[in-house]
Amino acid sequence: MNNLDIDYKTPECGDLYDELPLWSAPFGLLLLERVSLKAGMTILDVGAGTGFMSIELAQRCGAAAKVIAVDPWESAVARLKRKLDHLGLRNVRTLVQDVATIDLPDSSVDLIVSNLGLNNFNQPETALRSCFRVAKPGASLCLTTNLVGHMAEFYEAYRSVLVELGFTGRLAALDDHINHRTTIDSVRTLLERAGFKFVDAVTRTFKERFVDGSALLSHYFIRLGFLPAWKAIAPEGAVETIFAALELRLNAIATDRGELSLTIPAACFQACKPDE
Ligand SMILES: C[S@@+](CC[C@H](N)C(=O)[O-])C[C@H]1O[C@@H](n2cnc3c(N)ncnc32)[C@H](O)[C@@H]1O
């Protein structure tokens, strides 16, 4: 038993109390509902970020479990390390690495998890092949991702603005951007190409709600996670014009519908490495 007292009045507790980005939460809860938990497993968390999933699994699977959190994002892993110290968790190891070249032996992990990693890997197939290499025969993989259909209401408005302002030459770029997200079939194919046996996929849809387009476009996580790619669809020199028109269009939609509600389709995939 970990007997370390945690005092909410300490500066560390207030500083580290927020466990995860809100965007990650519905996906993470879905993963935690589905993943099979066993004592004593070696678990690899791919694209761990600030590490809530590693911390959660390290505690839920007990002290005999070992968790390896891998992510090339140095400052996020540094925050994870501070959380581990604060919580007195000794069964999580961190690696600031690209999973494609991860420094782990072949056939060394029992479970691989990844919350919202897949859409962020430059080379998802290479990343999954590396996961396959380090997985023991019989190991499980459980990952979540958002799917094509993500924020469909936003992209519909973006398309109509491009058409109305005469930027139809950018519609292909918009479609490429929309379709870079996965589908159930595309993830299944990726998993199978990497050598995994597909087990199942469950989907869930949730909504992100805003009073209007101005609120959406000013939200910190939209500016951090989505806006740069949205702006890259617009032709250079016309970004401001297009985004001003888009903001007005989204605000008009919000007035019509009473709010701006964006659909987020989420999926949790389970797969395994076949026994030899
Ligand atoms: C959307 S964040 C998700 C973070 C965390 N799992 C969560 O749910 O909050 C995607 C993460 O994948 C990481 N990532 C991107 N490419 C990676 C790679 N090649 N290997 C490992 N992690 C990678 C990013 O640095 C980032 O932390």
The ligand as a MOL file (V3000), in Angstrom:
LIG
                    3D

  0  0  0     0  0            999 V3000
M  V30 BEGIN CTAB
M  V30 COUNTS 27 29 0 0 0
M  V30 BEGIN ATOM
M  V30 1 C -3.4510 14.4500 -28.3290 0
M  V30 2 S -2.0040 14.1240 -27.4130 0 CHG=1
M  V30 3 C -2.6200 12.9020 -26.2680 0
M  V30 4 C -1.8480 12.8920 -24.9950 0
M  V30 5 C -2.4260 11.9970 -23.9130 0
M  V30 6 N -2.4170 10.5980 -24.3010 0
M  V30 7 C -3.8050 12.4410 -23.5270 0
M  V30 8 O -4.7780 11.7130 -23.8030 0
M  V30 9 O -3.9390 13.5250 -22.9400 0 CHG=-1
M  V30 10 C -1.0020 13.1230 -28.5220 0
M  V30 11 C 0.3470 12.7980 -27.9500 0
M  V30 12 O 1.0550 11.9540 -28.8550 0
M  V30 13 C 2.4150 12.3120 -28.7650 0
M  V30 14 N 3.1450 11.8060 -29.9520 0
M  V30 15 C 3.1520 12.3210 -31.2020 0
M  V30 16 N 3.9720 11.6010 -31.9930 0
M  V30 17 C 4.4890 10.6050 -31.2120 0
M  V30 18 C 5.3890 9.5400 -31.4590 0
M  V30 19 N 5.9340 9.3600 -32.6570 0
M  V30 20 N 5.6940 8.6960 -30.4480 0
M  V30 21 C 5.1180 8.8610 -29.2260 0
M  V30 22 N 4.2550 9.8590 -28.9440 0
M  V30 23 C 3.9410 10.7190 -29.9130 0
M  V30 24 C 2.3730 13.8370 -28.6730 0
M  V30 25 O 3.5860 14.3910 -28.2230 0
M  V30 26 C 1.2210 14.0280 -27.7060 0
M  V30 27 O 1.6290 14.0330 -26.3780 0
M  V30 END ATOM
M  V30 BEGIN BOND
M  V30 1 1 1 2
M  V30 2 1 2 3
M  V30 3 1 2 10
M  V30 4 1 3 4
M  V30 5 1 4 5
M  V30 6 1 5 6
M  V30 7 1 5 7
M  V30 8 2 7 8
M  V30 9 1 7 9
M  V30 10 1 10 11
M  V30 11 1 11 12
M  V30 12 1 11 26
M  V30 13 1 12 13
M  V30 14 1 13 14
M  V30 15 1 13 24
M  V30 16 1 14 15
M  V30 17 1 14 23
M  V30 18 2 15 16
M  V30 19 1 16 17
M  V30 20 1 17 18
M  V30 21 2 17 23
M  V30 22 1 18 19
M  V30 23 2 18 20
M  V30 24 1 20 21
M  V30 25 2 21 22
M  V30 26 1 22 23
M  V30 27 1 24 25
M  V30 28 1 24 26
M  V30 29 1 26 27
M  V30 END BOND
M  V30 END CTAB
M  END
